[in-house]
Amino acid sequence: MSKDLVTTGDNAPSGSEPAHDLANGVPVTHGATLSRAEIERIRDTDIDRYFAQGLDRQLLHMIREDLGEVGPTDPMSVEASRTQMMETPEGAKFVMEMERSGGFRMQLQRLQGTIGGLVRDLGDERSQQVFMERFDRSFPEPIRYAIYDQLVMGRPSFVVPVTDDKVKEFAGGDPGRELVREWGSDAPEMIATIWKRVDNLKAAIGEDGMDTFKDWFNSLEIPHMKRVLQFIARGI
């Protein structure tokens, strides 16, 4: 979710100064100091090593230094985002569709705000960065833009609330149990909204794409699953 939308996906200058742990400001000593370009290469080719060695912390620190202490969800400028999107056929198509449905600037800023609100609820800046980078790596370009497109479309205006049996099914495990308790009498409508939006996404990305989406969702921690489901249900 960082690509195309937030400043951490922008092309900031490379740095080679020693990285520091964000928690206490001391040098990180996972072997020799790596340049930003080397860390980005590891991120793109060996994601497990990237997180296991704390290279995500180092990269975030470098980015914050280069960009003046911006946070992971700070929005990218409209023109920078447009430029990056236009580099691929899928991105260019998405830009054109947003231009036709209210204007690229307005739709992009709404999308950035919507996603930023979701990600900021997921924990500290490292948790936010991990979530966004795993999202970017989990989905190929066509699926990622299809997800963005569904977010731009927003919640359905009307759904038929699910039956009590379906509510019980949804509440059969976490995080569904906790959500049903929190939603109370609104649970049948919230669950119906989730299923409707997931069905809409499936129609856009197909069976294989939905398998990819399920794999990503099932890899999330329970609290993050809960926040994503809240987001799908309420659109915020």
Disulfide bonds with the S-S distance in Angstrom:
none
